[in-house]
Amino acid sequence: MQKQDNQSKSKRFFIPVNGTPIEVSEEVYRAYYQPIWNTRYHAQKNGECRCTKSQLWKCDGVCPGCPFYAAGKKVSIDTPIGGNKP
């Protein structure tokens, strides 16, 4: 138990505020980043995000305008769905 307590004390969490990293508690950190992580996960799954692991800290969850944003798997409304091919 003591080892776990020592590890949790050594971890520090930061969120950007006006471009400056501010130290916060783990709870605040997770609450801030959870929606961003969800957005990035779904964007990567759909081929819309090409952000590398080393650049993840730059992700703010706003994909349009991001240098790592890609077109992804978007389908036109005119694309036929089903097995009937001409």
N, C-alpha and C positions, 0 to 999 in steps of 0.2 A: 504494500500500500504506500509506503514511503517513497518508493521509486516513482510511482505514478504521480504522487503529489509534487515531487521534484521536477518531473517532466512538464506538468501543467504550469508550474511557476515559470519555467524557462521559455515557454511559448509566448510570443507577442503577436498581437493582431493589429493590423492597420487598415484604415479605409481612406480613400482620397477625399479631401475637402478642399475645393478650389485648387486642385493640383498638388496639394501638400498632404503627405501621409500623416494621419492622426492616429495615435494609439487608442484602441478601444478594447472593451471586453470581448471574450469569445462569443457571447450571446449577441452583442450588437453586430459583430463581424458577420456571423452566420445570418442574422436577419437582413443585413444589408446585401449580402452576396447571393442569398438563396434564389431570388427571382432572376438575377443575372446568370447564375449557373444553369437554371432551367431554360432560359432563353437560348443560351449558347449550346446546350445539349441538343435541343430540338433543331436549331439552325445547322449544327454539324450533322445531325442525323439526316436532314433533308438536303445536304450538300450546299448549304448557303453560307457556311462559315469555314474559312480556311486558316483560322488562327492557330499558330504553333504553340506548343506548350510553353516555350520561353516568352511568348508574348501574351499569355493569358491575363496577366495583371493589367493589361491595357483595356480589357473588355469591360464595357459599361452596360451591355445588354441592348444597345441601340444599334441594330445592324445596318440599316441604310446609311450610307455615308462612311462606313467603316472601311479601312483599306483592305481588310480581310474578307469582306462581304463578296459572295459570288451569286450567280443567278440561281443555282440550285436546281431542284427537280420540278420547277413550276410547269404546269401543263396548261395549254391553251383550252379555252372553253369549247373550241371547235374540234378538239381531238376526240375521235370516236372511242367509246369505251365498250369493251366486250370482245367477243371472238369473231365477229363478222368482218372479214377483211375483203375488200373488193378485188 
